[in-house]
Amino acid sequence: MSSDKPIIEIRNLKVRIAGKEVLKGINLEIPRNKVFAIMGPSGSGKSTILRSINRLWDLYPEVEIDGEILLDGKDVYAMKDKEVRRLVGMVFQRPNPFPHMSIFDNVAIGLKMNKLVKSKEELRERVEWALKKAYLWDEVKDELKKKASQLSGGQQQRLCIARALALKPKVLLMDEPTSALDVVSTKKIEETIVELKKDLTIVIVTHNPQQAARISDYVAFVYQGQVIEVGPTSEIFTRPKNKLTEKYVLGKV
Ligand SMILES: Nc1ncnc2c1ncn2[C@@H]1O[C@H](COP(=O)(O)OP(=O)(O)OP(=O)(O)O)[C@@H](O)[C@H]1O
């Protein structure tokens, strides 16, 4: 697939949850190897977009989805769900490592379950690779058998990033990944995100416009289930075309 083609294309995405229209026909093109931020006030539908991309709604019978989401040109709803989850990783608002499992096993488990490595040596190498990519390796390399619950909140979130990266996804979805963290941990995760775009595409949901401005290349402003404005981050923040976007970036919505 040529590198100038968007990695994700969302076409006329409509989502109804328990009869309520939460997304009202969203169109987005997400370029590859960039950080793409989705920002907007609480309840605007940001998380719903992410959950539609990696089919997290599959288990919710009250959720109806219409429209198309293409990953590298392929309709994700026509793919096997397991395949979608391997290609599209996700990191949630609250760090959710398997608390009683070791640091090593937290990263290794997806690789084992998906049979993505052929030997113990390859497994060890991939775990080390993922922990390095998530900038956690130096802090944990001598205590890989320690339980994940013994790590700090920020370290747990970087462990979750490593767990997702271990499967070598094409896209990493991040749903307000720093909102439960302190300033220092937030800074580390933001630096990690910016580094990661060399390897994959990142779609990050944030309710914090400053965060979108700091780390993203493109940004979509979502309001009441619609994309109000989308474009390069520098343009959205310096020359917004829509009054509502302007108000939001100035902190007035
Ligand atoms: N499981 C659910 N059941 C019923 N309604 C839901 C469910 N999930 C989301 N909604 C509704 O969908 C709308 C959009 O929610 P969503 O979580 O996507 O917004 P958001 O922009 O991510 O908000 P926040 O920043 O607060 O996380 C909200 O009105 C919410 O109440």
The ligand as a Tripos MOL2 file, in Angstrom:
@<TRIPOS>MOLECULE
LIG
   31    33     1     0     0
SMALL
NO_CHARGES

@<TRIPOS>ATOM
      1 N1        -21.8820    2.0250   26.8250 N.pl3     1 LIG1
      2 C1        -22.6560    3.1210   26.6540 C.ar      1 LIG1
      3 N2        -23.9740    3.0940   26.9300 N.ar      1 LIG1
      4 C2        -24.7600    4.1900   26.7300 C.ar      1 LIG1
      5 N3        -24.2900    5.3750   26.2790 N.ar      1 LIG1
      6 C3        -22.9930    5.4690   26.0010 C.ar      1 LIG1
      7 C4        -22.0940    4.3520   26.1780 C.ar      1 LIG1
      8 N4        -20.8530    4.7350   25.8170 N.ar      1 LIG1
      9 C5        -20.9590    6.0440   25.4460 C.ar      1 LIG1
     10 N5        -22.2410    6.4660   25.5510 N.ar      1 LIG1
     11 C6        -22.7390    7.8170   25.2330 C.3       1 LIG1
     12 O1        -22.1730    8.2150   24.0070 O.3       1 LIG1
     13 C7        -21.8240    9.6030   24.0410 C.3       1 LIG1
     14 C8        -20.3780    9.7590   23.6130 C.3       1 LIG1
     15 O2        -19.5410    9.1150   24.5570 O.3       1 LIG1
     16 P1        -17.9700    9.0350   24.3780 P.3       1 LIG1
     17 O3        -17.4410    8.2440   25.5370 O.co2     1 LIG1
     18 O4        -17.6320    8.5700   23.0270 O.co2     1 LIG1
     19 O5        -17.5630   10.5590   24.5270 O.3       1 LIG1
     20 P2        -16.1340   11.1960   24.7850 P.3       1 LIG1
     21 O6        -16.0590   12.3780   23.8890 O.co2     1 LIG1
     22 O7        -15.0740   10.1710   24.6470 O.co2     1 LIG1
     23 O8        -16.2790   11.6810   26.2760 O.3       1 LIG1
     24 P3        -15.2040   11.7340   27.4950 P.3       1 LIG1
     25 O9        -14.2020   12.7720   27.1390 O.co2     1 LIG1
     26 O10       -16.0410   12.1260   28.6590 O.co2     1 LIG1
     27 O11       -14.6330   10.3450   27.6050 O.co2     1 LIG1
     28 C9        -22.1180   10.0810   25.4350 C.3       1 LIG1
     29 O12       -23.3380   10.7830   25.4100 O.3       1 LIG1
     30 C10       -22.2500    8.8270   26.2440 C.3       1 LIG1
     31 O13       -23.1670    8.9950   27.2760 O.3       1 LIG1
@<TRIPOS>BOND
     1     1     2 1
     2     2     3 ar
     3     2     7 ar
     4     3     4 ar
     5     4     5 ar
     6     5     6 ar
     7     6     7 ar
     8     6    10 ar
     9     7     8 ar
    10     8     9 ar
    11     9    10 ar
    12    10    11 1
    13    11    12 1
    14    11    30 1
    15    12    13 1
    16    13    14 1
    17    13    28 1
    18    14    15 1
    19    15    16 1
    20    16    17 2
    21    16    18 1
    22    16    19 1
    23    19    20 1
    24    20    21 2
    25    20    22 1
    26    20    23 1
    27    23    24 1
    28    24    25 2
    29    24    26 1
    30    24    27 1
    31    28    29 1
    32    28    30 1
    33    30    31 1
@<TRIPOS>SUBSTRUCTURE
     1 LIG1         1 GROUP 0 **** ****
